Amino acid sequence: MRSRTIITALTTAATLGLAGPAAAQTVLSEQSRPFSVDATPGVIVFSQYQADIDAYRLVAREDGEERTLNVEPSPEPFDVDVGTSSTGRLVAVYSRSVSDEEVDLFRYSFASDSETHLTSLSIEDAVERDPSVHRGQIAFVRATREGSRLMIANTGANGAPRTLVTRRGSVGPIRDPDLSSLRVAYTTVGQDGDRRFQAMHVRNLRDGKDRTVKVVANGQLSFAALTGASFSHTGRALYFASTAVGSGTGNRYLRWSATQGLSETRGTSQAIDTAWSGGSLGLLVVRNPGPDGTCSRDSTKGTCDLIATGPLRFTRR
């Protein structure tokens, strides 16, 4: 993995539109394909595209050192989430295709450098994807011909997962859940006539109350989107990004908490994935400079990169 930190503060601030003289952005990775990222204290896990196999490997970065995890390569970026088992051990969860019609969930153990197929969480003729793990609990999306469901279960037990949210038929899919001790955040995609929108939801796991914290909608000349959400390590705050390609406005990094609501700072229209790291790294952002929304094979259009924003200052809306 190539890694560098050569972007100057002036250039990066102009590119990202981040406020504040203390912001110090760092480029952690550059790749020729779009990729994904997640983080937990001291560890960053991301997909790394390797041209020699035309597939992605799963890579962990700890103390500035990178290593490839003992996980089968994937033709698409891993929908990885890194967290802990019920005993506090570091684990990562992700999905992988096991047949033409089925996608199942897997758990990787950092301690044993091995993975486990979570067969008890899978059913036939379904796609289980976008998992998130926290203290042995796992939230994920189950997609079937009837629609999609947000599920929750225990990775170490054989009991059947239970459904938290159901979206049927053409209502629009559920995607990108992120789990904390008290809440689960997730995104829905929907359409009302010609208006296509995305909404960020936060659901309280104790009382089942579900609130919508952010909605973005496409305009005639712009395409709006939300990145997957990422809880802080304490679970008290939720971080994500909104983008509005073409409009020149609406590009924000966002922070939500139950006590303070939604706050924001300037972001970038190039954000395609985000994960909260905190500390000196701040928010991890995968950027895609491709004008068509995909990282082009033509290197003259720029590579995708992973940046750490440094500390951010959020302002209440």
PyMOL commands that set and color helices and strands:
alter all, ss='L'
color gray80, all
select helices_A, chain A and resi 9-16+119-121+169-171+299-301
alter helices_A, ss='H'
color red, helices_A
select strands_A, chain A and resi 26-31+37-40+43-50+55-62+65-68+81-84+90-97+103-109+114-117+127-134+137-144+147-154+162-168+174-179+183-192+195-204+210-217+223-226+230-231+238-245+252-257+261-266+271-278+282-287+304-308+315-316
alter strands_A, ss='S'
color yellow, strands_A
deselect
rebuild
show_as cartoon
